Amino acid sequence: MKLDLFQEVVINRDFPADNLAKGDIAILNDYVTDRSGQEGCVLEIYTVAGDFVGVVTLPADSIEPLQASDRLSVRKLNKCLRL
């Protein structure tokens, strides 16, 4: 099931090379397909204050919709995303 664009989503696993962790929240901007046919999603990442951090493309199965029962947590941004 494809999620609607331009909504907040949660990343469901760690991506250390991009400084992203399971539970991070992003904005879903687009879906893309690579040459091998794997579907990906383009995500915008922001700080809690709304400052733009970067854009990253991850596998489409690495995001989930936010749920009303989800709890937020905070972690420090210690380096920029690899863009």
mmCIF file of the N, C-alpha and C atoms, coordinates in Angstrom:
data_MODEL
# 
_entry.id   MODEL 
# 
loop_
_atom_site.group_PDB 
_atom_site.id 
_atom_site.type_symbol 
_atom_site.label_atom_id 
_atom_site.label_alt_id 
_atom_site.label_comp_id 
_atom_site.label_asym_id 
_atom_site.label_entity_id 
_atom_site.label_seq_id 
_atom_site.pdbx_PDB_ins_code 
_atom_site.Cartn_x 
_atom_site.Cartn_y 
_atom_site.Cartn_z 
_atom_site.occupancy 
_atom_site.B_iso_or_equiv 
_atom_site.pdbx_formal_charge 
_atom_site.auth_seq_id 
_atom_site.auth_comp_id 
_atom_site.auth_asym_id 
_atom_site.auth_atom_id 
_atom_site.pdbx_PDB_model_num 
ATOM 1   N N  . MET A 1 1  ? 0.838  -1.179 0.000   1.00 0.00 ? 1  MET A N  1 
ATOM 2   C CA . MET A 1 1  ? 0.000  0.000  0.000   1.00 0.00 ? 1  MET A CA 1 
ATOM 3   C C  . MET A 1 1  ? 0.883  1.242  0.000   1.00 0.00 ? 1  MET A C  1 
ATOM 4   N N  . LYS A 1 2  ? 0.680  2.101  -0.959  1.00 0.00 ? 2  LYS A N  1 
ATOM 5   C CA . LYS A 1 2  ? 1.428  3.354  -1.015  1.00 0.00 ? 2  LYS A CA 1 
ATOM 6   C C  . LYS A 1 2  ? 0.801  4.369  -0.071  1.00 0.00 ? 2  LYS A C  1 
ATOM 7   N N  . LEU A 1 3  ? 1.660  5.057  0.644   1.00 0.00 ? 3  LEU A N  1 
ATOM 8   C CA . LEU A 1 3  ? 1.192  6.127  1.523   1.00 0.00 ? 3  LEU A CA 1 
ATOM 9   C C  . LEU A 1 3  ? 0.977  7.389  0.699   1.00 0.00 ? 3  LEU A C  1 
ATOM 10  N N  . ASP A 1 4  ? 0.098  8.248  1.165   1.00 0.00 ? 4  ASP A N  1 
ATOM 11  C CA . ASP A 1 4  ? -0.151 9.512  0.483   1.00 0.00 ? 4  ASP A CA 1 
ATOM 12  C C  . ASP A 1 4  ? 1.079  10.413 0.573   1.00 0.00 ? 4  ASP A C  1 
ATOM 13  N N  . LEU A 1 5  ? 1.321  11.154 -0.496  1.00 0.00 ? 5  LEU A N  1 
ATOM 14  C CA . LEU A 1 5  ? 2.439  12.099 -0.509  1.00 0.00 ? 5  LEU A CA 1 
ATOM 15  C C  . LEU A 1 5  ? 2.180  13.267 0.434   1.00 0.00 ? 5  LEU A C  1 
ATOM 16  N N  . PHE A 1 6  ? 3.256  13.903 0.838   1.00 0.00 ? 6  PHE A N  1 
ATOM 17  C CA . PHE A 1 6  ? 3.258  15.134 1.632   1.00 0.00 ? 6  PHE A CA 1 
ATOM 18  C C  . PHE A 1 6  ? 2.671  14.947 3.027   1.00 0.00 ? 6  PHE A C  1 
ATOM 19  N N  . GLN A 1 7  ? 2.843  13.747 3.568   1.00 0.00 ? 7  GLN A N  1 
ATOM 20  C CA . GLN A 1 7  ? 2.446  13.502 4.944   1.00 0.00 ? 7  GLN A CA 1 
ATOM 21  C C  . GLN A 1 7  ? 3.675  13.080 5.748   1.00 0.00 ? 7  GLN A C  1 
ATOM 22  N N  . GLU A 1 8  ? 3.578  13.222 7.056   1.00 0.00 ? 8  GLU A N  1 
ATOM 23  C CA . GLU A 1 8  ? 4.649  12.761 7.919   1.00 0.00 ? 8  GLU A CA 1 
ATOM 24  C C  . GLU A 1 8  ? 4.617  11.241 7.992   1.00 0.00 ? 8  GLU A C  1 
ATOM 25  N N  . VAL A 1 9  ? 5.799  10.652 7.914   1.00 0.00 ? 9  VAL A N  1 
ATOM 26  C CA . VAL A 1 9  ? 5.950  9.200  8.018   1.00 0.00 ? 9  VAL A CA 1 
ATOM 27  C C  . VAL A 1 9  ? 7.059  8.903  9.019   1.00 0.00 ? 9  VAL A C  1 
ATOM 28  N N  . VAL A 1 10 ? 7.115  7.676  9.472   1.00 0.00 ? 10 VAL A N  1 
ATOM 29  C CA . VAL A 1 10 ? 8.166  7.260  10.391  1.00 0.00 ? 10 VAL A CA 1 
ATOM 30  C C  . VAL A 1 10 ? 9.083  6.269  9.672   1.00 0.00 ? 10 VAL A C  1 
ATOM 31  N N  . ILE A 1 11 ? 10.380 6.425  9.876   1.00 0.00 ? 11 ILE A N  1 
ATOM 32  C CA . ILE A 1 11 ? 11.379 5.516  9.296   1.00 0.00 ? 11 ILE A CA 1 
ATOM 33  C C  . ILE A 1 11 ? 11.453 4.287  10.200  1.00 0.00 ? 11 ILE A C  1 
ATOM 34  N N  . ASN A 1 12 ? 11.372 3.084  9.599   1.00 0.00 ? 12 ASN A N  1 
ATOM 35  C CA . ASN A 1 12 ? 11.237 1.872  10.418  1.00 0.00 ? 12 ASN A CA 1 
ATOM 36  C C  . ASN A 1 12 ? 12.532 1.077  10.618  1.00 0.00 ? 12 ASN A C  1 
ATOM 37  N N  . ARG A 1 13 ? 13.656 1.626  10.202  1.00 0.00 ? 13 ARG A N  1 
ATOM 38  C CA . ARG A 1 13 ? 14.947 0.982  10.488  1.00 0.00 ? 13 ARG A CA 1 
ATOM 39  C C  . ARG A 1 13 ? 16.065 2.018  10.390  1.00 0.00 ? 13 ARG A C  1 
ATOM 40  N N  . ASP A 1 14 ? 17.218 1.655  10.906  1.00 0.00 ? 14 ASP A N  1 
ATOM 41  C CA . ASP A 1 14 ? 18.365 2.569  10.926  1.00 0.00 ? 14 ASP A CA 1 
ATOM 42  C C  . ASP A 1 14 ? 19.034 2.652  9.556   1.00 0.00 ? 14 ASP A C  1 
ATOM 43  N N  . PHE A 1 15 ? 19.500 3.867  9.230   1.00 0.00 ? 15 PHE A N  1 
ATOM 44  C CA . PHE A 1 15 ? 20.323 4.128  8.050   1.00 0.00 ? 15 PHE A CA 1 
ATOM 45  C C  . PHE A 1 15 ? 21.519 4.957  8.522   1.00 0.00 ? 15 PHE A C  1 
ATOM 46  N N  . PRO A 1 16 ? 22.514 4.301  9.138   1.00 0.00 ? 16 PRO A N  1 
ATOM 47  C CA . PRO A 1 16 ? 23.639 5.029  9.738   1.00 0.00 ? 16 PRO A CA 1 
ATOM 48  C C  . PRO A 1 16 ? 24.386 5.926  8.753   1.00 0.00 ? 16 PRO A C  1 
ATOM 49  N N  . ALA A 1 17 ? 24.522 5.512  7.504   1.00 0.00 ? 17 ALA A N  1 
ATOM 50  C CA . ALA A 1 17 ? 25.249 6.327  6.524   1.00 0.00 ? 17 ALA A CA 1 
ATOM 51  C C  . ALA A 1 17 ? 24.567 7.665  6.291   1.00 0.00 ? 17 ALA A C  1 
ATOM 52  N N  . ASP A 1 18 ? 23.251 7.720  6.529   1.00 0.00 ? 18 ASP A N  1 
ATOM 53  C CA . ASP A 1 18 ? 22.485 8.958  6.348   1.00 0.00 ? 18 ASP A CA 1 
ATOM 54  C C  . ASP A 1 18 ? 22.139 9.622  7.679   1.00 0.00 ? 18 ASP A C  1 
ATOM 55  N N  . ASN A 1 19 ? 22.677 9.082  8.780   1.00 0.00 ? 19 ASN A N  1 
ATOM 56  C CA . ASN A 1 19 ? 22.394 9.593  10.121  1.00 0.00 ? 19 ASN A CA 1 
ATOM 57  C C  . ASN A 1 19 ? 20.890 9.569  10.417  1.00 0.00 ? 19 ASN A C  1 
ATOM 58  N N  . LEU A 1 20 ? 20.223 8.521  9.971   1.00 0.00 ? 20 LEU A N  1 
ATOM 59  C CA . LEU A 1 20 ? 18.803 8.342  10.236  1.00 0.00 ? 20 LEU A CA 1 
ATOM 60  C C  . LEU A 1 20 ? 18.615 7.101  11.094  1.00 0.00 ? 20 LEU A C  1 
ATOM 61  N N  . ALA A 1 21 ? 17.682 7.179  12.034  1.00 0.00 ? 21 ALA A N  1 
ATOM 62  C CA . ALA A 1 21 ? 17.444 6.074  12.945  1.00 0.00 ? 21 ALA A CA 1 
ATOM 63  C C  . ALA A 1 21 ? 15.973 5.674  12.930  1.00 0.00 ? 21 ALA A C  1 
ATOM 64  N N  . LYS A 1 22 ? 15.745 4.423  13.261  1.00 0.00 ? 22 LYS A N  1 
ATOM 65  C CA . LYS A 1 22 ? 14.382 3.925  13.396  1.00 0.00 ? 22 LYS A CA 1 
ATOM 66  C C  . LYS A 1 22 ? 13.620 4.866  14.319  1.00 0.00 ? 22 LYS A C  1 
ATOM 67  N N  . GLY A 1 23 ? 12.454 5.293  13.870  1.00 0.00 ? 23 GLY A N  1 
ATOM 68  C CA . GLY A 1 23 ? 11.637 6.199  14.663  1.00 0.00 ? 23 GLY A CA 1 
ATOM 69  C C  . GLY A 1 23 ? 11.735 7.651  14.236  1.00 0.00 ? 23 GLY A C  1 
ATOM 70  N N  . ASP A 1 24 ? 12.717 7.989  13.398  1.00 0.00 ? 24 ASP A N  1 
ATOM 71  C CA . ASP A 1 24 ? 12.802 9.363  12.894  1.00 0.00 ? 24 ASP A CA 1 
ATOM 72  C C  . ASP A 1 24 ? 11.589 9.661  12.021  1.00 0.00 ? 24 ASP A C  1 
ATOM 73  N N  . ILE A 1 25 ? 11.170 10.908 12.031  1.00 0.00 ? 25 ILE A N  1 
ATOM 74  C CA . ILE A 1 25 ? 10.004 11.340 11.266  1.00 0.00 ? 25 ILE A CA 1 
ATOM 75  C C  . ILE A 1 25 ? 10.466 12.147 10.070  1.00 0.00 ? 25 ILE A C  1 
ATOM 76  N N  . ALA A 1 26 ? 9.798  11.951 8.938   1.00 0.00 ? 26 ALA A N  1 
ATOM 77  C CA . ALA A 1 26 ? 10.144 12.638 7.696   1.00 0.00 ? 26 ALA A CA 1 
ATOM 78  C C  . ALA A 1 26 ? 8.863  12.990 6.955   1.00 0.00 ? 26 ALA A C  1 
ATOM 79  N N  . ILE A 1 27 ? 9.006  13.811 5.924   1.00 0.00 ? 27 ILE A N  1 
ATOM 80  C CA . ILE A 1 27 ? 7.891  14.145 5.034   1.00 0.00 ? 27 ILE A CA 1 
ATOM 81  C C  . ILE A 1 27 ? 8.079  13.360 3.738   1.00 0.00 ? 27 ILE A C  1 
ATOM 82  N N  . LEU A 1 28 ? 7.066  12.613 3.342   1.00 0.00 ? 28 LEU A N  1 
ATOM 83  C CA . LEU A 1 28 ? 7.109  11.835 2.108   1.00 0.00 ? 28 LEU A CA 1 
ATOM 84  C C  . LEU A 1 28 ? 6.824  12.749 0.929   1.00 0.00 ? 28 LEU A C  1 
ATOM 85  N N  . ASN A 1 29 ? 7.813  12.927 0.053   1.00 0.00 ? 29 ASN A N  1 
ATOM 86  C CA . ASN A 1 29 ? 7.685  13.842 -1.093  1.00 0.00 ? 29 ASN A CA 1 
ATOM 87  C C  . ASN A 1 29 ? 7.343  13.163 -2.397  1.00 0.00 ? 29 ASN A C  1 
ATOM 88  N N  . ASP A 1 30 ? 7.881  11.963 -2.626  1.00 0.00 ? 30 ASP A N  1 
ATOM 89  C CA . ASP A 1 30 ? 7.680  11.331 -3.930  1.00 0.00 ? 30 ASP A CA 1 
ATOM 90  C C  . ASP A 1 30 ? 8.061  9.863  -3.844  1.00 0.00 ? 30 ASP A C  1 
ATOM 91  N N  . TYR A 1 31 ? 7.636  9.122  -4.851  1.00 0.00 ? 31 TYR A N  1 
ATOM 92  C CA . TYR A 1 31 ? 8.076  7.744  -5.058  1.00 0.00 ? 31 TYR A CA 1 
ATOM 93  C C  . TYR A 1 31 ? 8.919  7.706  -6.325  1.00 0.00 ? 31 TYR A C  1 
ATOM 94  N N  . VAL A 1 32 ? 9.960  6.902  -6.308  1.00 0.00 ? 32 VAL A N  1 
ATOM 95  C CA . VAL A 1 32 ? 10.833 6.729  -7.460  1.00 0.00 ? 32 VAL A CA 1 
ATOM 96  C C  . VAL A 1 32 ? 11.134 5.242  -7.631  1.00 0.00 ? 32 VAL A C  1 
ATOM 97  N N  . THR A 1 33 ? 11.567 4.863  -8.826  1.00 0.00 ? 33 THR A N  1 
ATOM 98  C CA . THR A 1 33 ? 11.960 3.485  -9.092  1.00 0.00 ? 33 THR A CA 1 
ATOM 99  C C  . THR A 1 33 ? 13.359 3.503  -9.687  1.00 0.00 ? 33 THR A C  1 
ATOM 100 N N  . ASP A 1 34 ? 14.246 2.667  -9.140  1.00 0.00 ? 34 ASP A N  1 
ATOM 101 C CA . ASP A 1 34 ? 15.607 2.638  -9.682  1.00 0.00 ? 34 ASP A CA 1 
ATOM 102 C C  . ASP A 1 34 ? 15.682 1.698  -10.888 1.00 0.00 ? 34 ASP A C  1 
ATOM 103 N N  . ARG A 1 35 ? 16.840 1.595  -11.487 1.00 0.00 ? 35 ARG A N  1 
ATOM 104 C CA . ARG A 1 35 ? 17.008 0.806  -12.718 1.00 0.00 ? 35 ARG A CA 1 
ATOM 105 C C  . ARG A 1 35 ? 16.715 -0.670 -12.527 1.00 0.00 ? 35 ARG A C  1 
ATOM 106 N N  . SER A 1 36 ? 16.883 -1.155 -11.298 1.00 0.00 ? 36 SER A N  1 
ATOM 107 C CA . SER A 1 36 ? 16.622 -2.577 -11.028 1.00 0.00 ? 36 SER A CA 1 
ATOM 108 C C  . SER A 1 36 ? 15.146 -2.840 -10.742 1.00 0.00 ? 36 SER A C  1 
ATOM 109 N N  . GLY A 1 37 ? 14.342 -1.761 -10.683 1.00 0.00 ? 37 GLY A N  1 
ATOM 110 C CA . GLY A 1 37 ? 12.912 -1.908 -10.425 1.00 0.00 ? 37 GLY A CA 1 
ATOM 111 C C  . GLY A 1 37 ? 12.519 -1.754 -8.972  1.00 0.00 ? 37 GLY A C  1 
ATOM 112 N N  . GLN A 1 38 ? 13.506 -1.514 -8.096  1.00 0.00 ? 38 GLN A N  1 
ATOM 113 C CA . GLN A 1 38 ? 13.186 -1.339 -6.682  1.00 0.00 ? 38 GLN A CA 1 
ATOM 114 C C  . GLN A 1 38 ? 12.556 0.027  -6.465  1.00 0.00 ? 38 GLN A C  1 
ATOM 115 N N  . GLU A 1 39 ? 11.441 0.036  -5.742  1.00 0.00 ? 39 GLU A N  1 
ATOM 116 C CA . GLU A 1 39 ? 10.764 1.295  -5.468  1.00 0.00 ? 39 GLU A CA 1 
ATOM 117 C C  . GLU A 1 39 ? 11.374 1.970  -4.246  1.00 0.00 ? 39 GLU A C  1 
ATOM 118 N N  . GLY A 1 40 ? 11.561 3.279  -4.374  1.00 0.00 ? 40 GLY A N  1 
ATOM 119 C CA . GLY A 1 40 ? 12.089 4.065  -3.280  1.00 0.00 ? 40 GLY A CA 1 
ATOM 120 C C  . GLY A 1 40 ? 11.171 5.236  -2.979  1.00 0.00 ? 40 GLY A C  1 
ATOM 121 N N  . CYS A 1 41 ? 11.484 5.937  -1.918  1.00 0.00 ? 41 CYS A N  1 
ATOM 122 C CA . CYS A 1 41 ? 10.707 7.116  -1.560  1.00 0.00 ? 41 CYS A CA 1 
ATOM 123 C C  . CYS A 1 41 ? 11.666 8.271  -1.257  1.00 0.00 ? 41 CYS A C  1 
ATOM 124 N N  . VAL A 1 42 ? 11.277 9.442  -1.671  1.00 0.00 ? 42 VAL A N  1 
ATOM 125 C CA . VAL A 1 42 ? 12.056 10.656 -1.441  1.00 0.00 ? 42 VAL A CA 1 
ATOM 126 C C  . VAL A 1 42 ? 11.481 11.326 -0.205  1.00 0.00 ? 42 VAL A C  1 
ATOM 127 N N  . LEU A 1 43 ? 12.346 11.551 0.783   1.00 0.00 ? 43 LEU A N  1 
ATOM 128 C CA . LEU A 1 43 ? 11.918 12.096 2.069   1.00 0.00 ? 43 LEU A CA 1 
ATOM 129 C C  . LEU A 1 43 ? 12.633 13.395 2.367   1.00 0.00 ? 43 LEU A C  1 
ATOM 130 N N  . GLU A 1 44 ? 11.914 14.343 2.941   1.00 0.00 ? 44 GLU A N  1 
ATOM 131 C CA . GLU A 1 44 ? 12.513 15.562 3.488   1.00 0.00 ? 44 GLU A CA 1 
ATOM 132 C C  . GLU A 1 44 ? 12.651 15.373 4.986   1.00 0.00 ? 44 GLU A C  1 
ATOM 133 N N  . ILE A 1 45 ? 13.806 15.780 5.495   1.00 0.00 ? 45 ILE A N  1 
ATOM 134 C CA . ILE A 1 45 ? 14.083 15.657 6.917   1.00 0.00 ? 45 ILE A CA 1 
ATOM 135 C C  . ILE A 1 45 ? 14.187 17.054 7.523   1.00 0.00 ? 45 ILE A C  1 
ATOM 136 N N  . TYR A 1 46 ? 13.565 17.247 8.666   1.00 0.00 ? 46 TYR A N  1 
ATOM 137 C CA . TYR A 1 46 ? 13.569 18.526 9.382   1.00 0.00 ? 46 TYR A CA 1 
ATOM 138 C C  . TYR A 1 46 ? 13.909 18.285 10.844  1.00 0.00 ? 46 TYR A C  1 
ATOM 139 N N  . THR A 1 47 ? 14.389 19.334 11.509  1.00 0.00 ? 47 THR A N  1 
ATOM 140 C CA . THR A 1 47 ? 14.547 19.276 12.958  1.00 0.00 ? 47 THR A CA 1 
ATOM 141 C C  . THR A 1 47 ? 13.179 19.523 13.589  1.00 0.00 ? 47 THR A C  1 
ATOM 142 N N  . VAL A 1 48 ? 13.095 19.321 14.880  1.00 0.00 ? 48 VAL A N  1 
ATOM 143 C CA . VAL A 1 48 ? 11.835 19.563 15.592  1.00 0.00 ? 48 VAL A CA 1 
ATOM 144 C C  . VAL A 1 48 ? 11.438 21.041 15.526  1.00 0.00 ? 48 VAL A C  1 
ATOM 145 N N  . ALA A 1 49 ? 12.403 21.931 15.348  1.00 0.00 ? 49 ALA A N  1 
ATOM 146 C CA . ALA A 1 49 ? 12.131 23.364 15.230  1.00 0.00 ? 49 ALA A CA 1 
ATOM 147 C C  . ALA A 1 49 ? 11.688 23.750 13.817  1.00 0.00 ? 49 ALA A C  1 
ATOM 148 N N  . GLY A 1 50 ? 11.676 22.780 12.900  1.00 0.00 ? 50 GLY A N  1 
ATOM 149 C CA . GLY A 1 50 ? 11.250 23.048 11.532  1.00 0.00 ? 50 GLY A CA 1 
ATOM 150 C C  . GLY A 1 50 ? 12.358 23.456 10.590  1.00 0.00 ? 50 GLY A C  1 
ATOM 151 N N  . ASP A 1 51 ? 13.615 23.380 11.049  1.00 0.00 ? 51 ASP A N  1 
ATOM 152 C CA . ASP A 1 51 ? 14.749 23.707 10.178  1.00 0.00 ? 51 ASP A CA 1 
ATOM 153 C C  . ASP A 1 51 ? 15.020 22.551 9.219   1.00 0.00 ? 51 ASP A C  1 
ATOM 154 N N  . PHE A 1 52 ? 15.184 22.890 7.954   1.00 0.00 ? 52 PHE A N  1 
ATOM 155 C CA . PHE A 1 52 ? 15.453 21.888 6.924   1.00 0.00 ? 52 PHE A CA 1 
ATOM 156 C C  . PHE A 1 52 ? 16.821 21.253 7.139   1.00 0.00 ? 52 PHE A C  1 
ATOM 157 N N  . VAL A 1 53 ? 16.875 19.923 7.108   1.00 0.00 ? 53 VAL A N  1 
ATOM 158 C CA . VAL A 1 53 ? 18.127 19.188 7.264   1.00 0.00 ? 53 VAL A CA 1 
ATOM 159 C C  . VAL A 1 53 ? 18.603 18.641 5.927   1.00 0.00 ? 53 VAL A C  1 
ATOM 160 N N  . GLY A 1 54 ? 17.701 18.027 5.151   1.00 0.00 ? 54 GLY A N  1 
ATOM 161 C CA . GLY A 1 54 ? 18.117 17.470 3.881   1.00 0.00 ? 54 GLY A CA 1 
ATOM 162 C C  . GLY A 1 54 ? 17.046 16.608 3.248   1.00 0.00 ? 54 GLY A C  1 
ATOM 163 N N  . VAL A 1 55 ? 17.390 16.086 2.080   1.00 0.00 ? 55 VAL A N  1 
ATOM 164 C CA . VAL A 1 55 ? 16.516 15.183 1.328   1.00 0.00 ? 55 VAL A CA 1 
ATOM 165 C C  . VAL A 1 55 ? 17.267 13.876 1.148   1.00 0.00 ? 55 VAL A C  1 
ATOM 166 N N  . VAL A 1 56 ? 16.566 12.779 1.299   1.00 0.00 ? 56 VAL A N  1 
ATOM 167 C CA . VAL A 1 56 ? 17.185 11.465 1.170   1.00 0.00 ? 56 VAL A CA 1 
ATOM 168 C C  . VAL A 1 56 ? 16.202 10.547 0.440   1.00 0.00 ? 56 VAL A C  1 
ATOM 169 N N  . THR A 1 57 ? 16.744 9.580  -0.292  1.00 0.00 ? 57 THR A N  1 
ATOM 170 C CA . THR A 1 57 ? 15.928 8.555  -0.932  1.00 0.00 ? 57 THR A CA 1 
ATOM 171 C C  . THR A 1 57 ? 16.208 7.230  -0.236  1.00 0.00 ? 57 THR A C  1 
ATOM 172 N N  . LEU A 1 58 ? 15.148 6.588  0.230   1.00 0.00 ? 58 LEU A N  1 
ATOM 173 C CA . LEU A 1 58 ? 15.252 5.317  0.936   1.00 0.00 ? 58 LEU A CA 1 
ATOM 174 C C  . LEU A 1 58 ? 14.339 4.296  0.260   1.00 0.00 ? 58 LEU A C  1 
ATOM 175 N N  . PRO A 1 59 ? 14.554 3.004  0.537   1.00 0.00 ? 59 PRO A N  1 
ATOM 176 C CA . PRO A 1 59 ? 13.629 1.999  0.013   1.00 0.00 ? 59 PRO A CA 1 
ATOM 177 C C  . PRO A 1 59 ? 12.202 2.279  0.507   1.00 0.00 ? 59 PRO A C  1 
ATOM 178 N N  . ALA A 1 60 ? 11.223 2.043  -0.353  1.00 0.00 ? 60 ALA A N  1 
ATOM 179 C CA . ALA A 1 60 ? 9.833  2.357  -0.009  1.00 0.00 ? 60 ALA A CA 1 
ATOM 180 C C  . ALA A 1 60 ? 9.339  1.564  1.191   1.00 0.00 ? 60 ALA A C  1 
ATOM 181 N N  . ASP A 1 61 ? 9.893  0.380  1.423   1.00 0.00 ? 61 ASP A N  1 
ATOM 182 C CA . ASP A 1 61 ? 9.439  -0.416 2.567   1.00 0.00 ? 61 ASP A CA 1 
ATOM 183 C C  . ASP A 1 61 ? 10.086 0.020  3.887   1.00 0.00 ? 61 ASP A C  1 
ATOM 184 N N  . SER A 1 62 ? 10.837 1.112  3.858   1.00 0.00 ? 62 SER A N  1 
ATOM 185 C CA . SER A 1 62 ? 11.493 1.593  5.081   1.00 0.00 ? 62 SER A CA 1 
ATOM 186 C C  . SER A 1 62 ? 10.691 2.692  5.786   1.00 0.00 ? 62 SER A C  1 
ATOM 187 N N  . ILE A 1 63 ? 9.475  2.948  5.318   1.00 0.00 ? 63 ILE A N  1 
ATOM 188 C CA . ILE A 1 63 ? 8.632  3.955  5.971   1.00 0.00 ? 63 ILE A CA 1 
ATOM 189 C C  . ILE A 1 63 ? 7.279  3.352  6.316   1.00 0.00 ? 63 ILE A C  1 
ATOM 190 N N  . GLU A 1 64 ? 6.668  3.951  7.328   1.00 0.00 ? 64 GLU A N  1 
ATOM 191 C CA . GLU A 1 64 ? 5.339  3.548  7.773   1.00 0.00 ? 64 GLU A CA 1 
ATOM 192 C C  . GLU A 1 64 ? 4.554  4.807  8.120   1.00 0.00 ? 64 GLU A C  1 
ATOM 193 N N  . PRO A 1 65 ? 3.233  4.715  8.119   1.00 0.00 ? 65 PRO A N  1 
ATOM 194 C CA . PRO A 1 65 ? 2.448  5.877  8.538   1.00 0.00 ? 65 PRO A CA 1 
ATOM 195 C C  . PRO A 1 65 ? 2.590  6.090  10.042  1.00 0.00 ? 65 PRO A C  1 
ATOM 196 N N  . LEU A 1 66 ? 2.480  7.326  10.469  1.00 0.00 ? 66 LEU A N  1 
ATOM 197 C CA . LEU A 1 66 ? 2.428  7.599  11.903  1.00 0.00 ? 66 LEU A CA 1 
ATOM 198 C C  . LEU A 1 66 ? 1.108  7.074  12.442  1.00 0.00 ? 66 LEU A C  1 
ATOM 199 N N  . GLN A 1 67 ? 1.142  6.551  13.657  1.00 0.00 ? 67 GLN A N  1 
ATOM 200 C CA . GLN A 1 67 ? -0.056 6.031  14.313  1.00 0.00 ? 67 GLN A CA 1 
ATOM 201 C C  . GLN A 1 67 ? -0.392 6.904  15.518  1.00 0.00 ? 67 GLN A C  1 
ATOM 202 N N  . ALA A 1 68 ? -1.654 6.978  15.855  1.00 0.00 ? 68 ALA A N  1 
ATOM 203 C CA . ALA A 1 68 ? -2.081 7.771  17.015  1.00 0.00 ? 68 ALA A CA 1 
ATOM 204 C C  . ALA A 1 68 ? -1.433 7.274  18.302  1.00 0.00 ? 68 ALA A C  1 
ATOM 205 N N  . SER A 1 69 ? -1.048 6.015  18.334  1.00 0.00 ? 69 SER A N  1 
ATOM 206 C CA . SER A 1 69 ? -0.430 5.450  19.537  1.00 0.00 ? 69 SER A CA 1 
ATOM 207 C C  . SER A 1 69 ? 1.089  5.633  19.582  1.00 0.00 ? 69 SER A C  1 
ATOM 208 N N  . ASP A 1 70 ? 1.694  6.215  18.524  1.00 0.00 ? 70 ASP A N  1 
ATOM 209 C CA . ASP A 1 70 ? 3.146  6.442  18.502  1.00 0.00 ? 70 ASP A CA 1 
ATOM 210 C C  . ASP A 1 70 ? 3.529  7.501  19.528  1.00 0.00 ? 70 ASP A C  1 
ATOM 211 N N  . ARG A 1 71 ? 4.711  7.323  20.128  1.00 0.00 ? 71 ARG A N  1 
ATOM 212 C CA . ARG A 1 71 ? 5.253  8.311  21.051  1.00 0.00 ? 71 ARG A CA 1 
ATOM 213 C C  . ARG A 1 71 ? 6.493  8.924  20.425  1.00 0.00 ? 71 ARG A C  1 
ATOM 214 N N  . LEU A 1 72 ? 6.660  10.216 20.616  1.00 0.00 ? 72 LEU A N  1 
ATOM 215 C CA . LEU A 1 72 ? 7.826  10.915 20.073  1.00 0.00 ? 72 LEU A CA 1 
ATOM 216 C C  . LEU A 1 72 ? 8.984  10.854 21.054  1.00 0.00 ? 72 LEU A C  1 
ATOM 217 N N  . SER A 1 73 ? 10.196 10.870 20.531  1.00 0.00 ? 73 SER A N  1 
ATOM 218 C CA . SER A 1 73 ? 11.398 10.983 21.347  1.00 0.00 ? 73 SER A CA 1 
ATOM 219 C C  . SER A 1 73 ? 12.332 11.965 20.658  1.00 0.00 ? 73 SER A C  1 
ATOM 220 N N  . VAL A 1 74 ? 13.373 12.359 21.364  1.00 0.00 ? 74 VAL A N  1 
ATOM 221 C CA . VAL A 1 74 ? 14.293 13.360 20.832  1.00 0.00 ? 74 VAL A CA 1 
ATOM 222 C C  . VAL A 1 74 ? 15.705 12.784 20.824  1.00 0.00 ? 74 VAL A C  1 
ATOM 223 N N  . ARG A 1 75 ? 16.424 13.042 19.749  1.00 0.00 ? 75 ARG A N  1 
ATOM 224 C CA . ARG A 1 75 ? 17.853 12.729 19.688  1.00 0.00 ? 75 ARG A CA 1 
ATOM 225 C C  . ARG A 1 75 ? 18.530 13.876 18.959  1.00 0.00 ? 75 ARG A C  1 
ATOM 226 N N  . LYS A 1 76 ? 19.755 14.112 19.287  1.00 0.00 ? 76 LYS A N  1 
ATOM 227 C CA . LYS A 1 76 ? 20.490 15.239 18.709  1.00 0.00 ? 76 LYS A CA 1 
ATOM 228 C C  . LYS A 1 76 ? 20.975 14.916 17.297  1.00 0.00 ? 76 LYS A C  1 
ATOM 229 N N  . LEU A 1 77 ? 20.955 15.912 16.441  1.00 0.00 ? 77 LEU A N  1 
ATOM 230 C CA . LEU A 1 77 ? 21.521 15.783 15.095  1.00 0.00 ? 77 LEU A CA 1 
ATOM 231 C C  . LEU A 1 77 ? 22.999 16.068 15.228  1.00 0.00 ? 77 LEU A C  1 
ATOM 232 N N  . ASN A 1 78 ? 23.830 15.026 15.097  1.00 0.00 ? 78 ASN A N  1 
ATOM 233 C CA . ASN A 1 78 ? 25.267 15.228 15.316  1.00 0.00 ? 78 ASN A CA 1 
ATOM 234 C C  . ASN A 1 78 ? 26.071 15.357 14.035  1.00 0.00 ? 78 ASN A C  1 
ATOM 235 N N  . LYS A 1 79 ? 25.419 15.178 12.893  1.00 0.00 ? 79 LYS A N  1 
ATOM 236 C CA . LYS A 1 79 ? 26.095 15.430 11.627  1.00 0.00 ? 79 LYS A CA 1 
ATOM 237 C C  . LYS A 1 79 ? 25.026 15.580 10.558  1.00 0.00 ? 79 LYS A C  1 
ATOM 238 N N  . CYS A 1 80 ? 25.395 16.161 9.455   1.00 0.00 ? 80 CYS A N  1 
ATOM 239 C CA . CYS A 1 80 ? 24.443 16.383 8.370   1.00 0.00 ? 80 CYS A CA 1 
ATOM 240 C C  . CYS A 1 80 ? 24.179 15.097 7.616   1.00 0.00 ? 80 CYS A C  1 
ATOM 241 N N  . LEU A 1 81 ? 23.046 15.039 6.976   1.00 0.00 ? 81 LEU A N  1 
ATOM 242 C CA . LEU A 1 81 ? 22.741 13.922 6.096   1.00 0.00 ? 81 LEU A CA 1 
ATOM 243 C C  . LEU A 1 81 ? 23.696 13.918 4.923   1.00 0.00 ? 81 LEU A C  1 
ATOM 244 N N  . ARG A 1 82 ? 23.958 12.751 4.425   1.00 0.00 ? 82 ARG A N  1 
ATOM 245 C CA . ARG A 1 82 ? 24.740 12.610 3.200   1.00 0.00 ? 82 ARG A CA 1 
ATOM 246 C C  . ARG A 1 82 ? 23.779 12.889 2.056   1.00 0.00 ? 82 ARG A C  1 
ATOM 247 N N  . LEU A 1 83 ? 23.981 13.967 1.340   1.00 0.00 ? 83 LEU A N  1 
ATOM 248 C CA . LEU A 1 83 ? 23.055 14.354 0.268   1.00 0.00 ? 83 LEU A CA 1 
ATOM 249 C C  . LEU A 1 83 ? 23.578 13.952 -1.081  1.00 0.00 ? 83 LEU A C  1 
# 
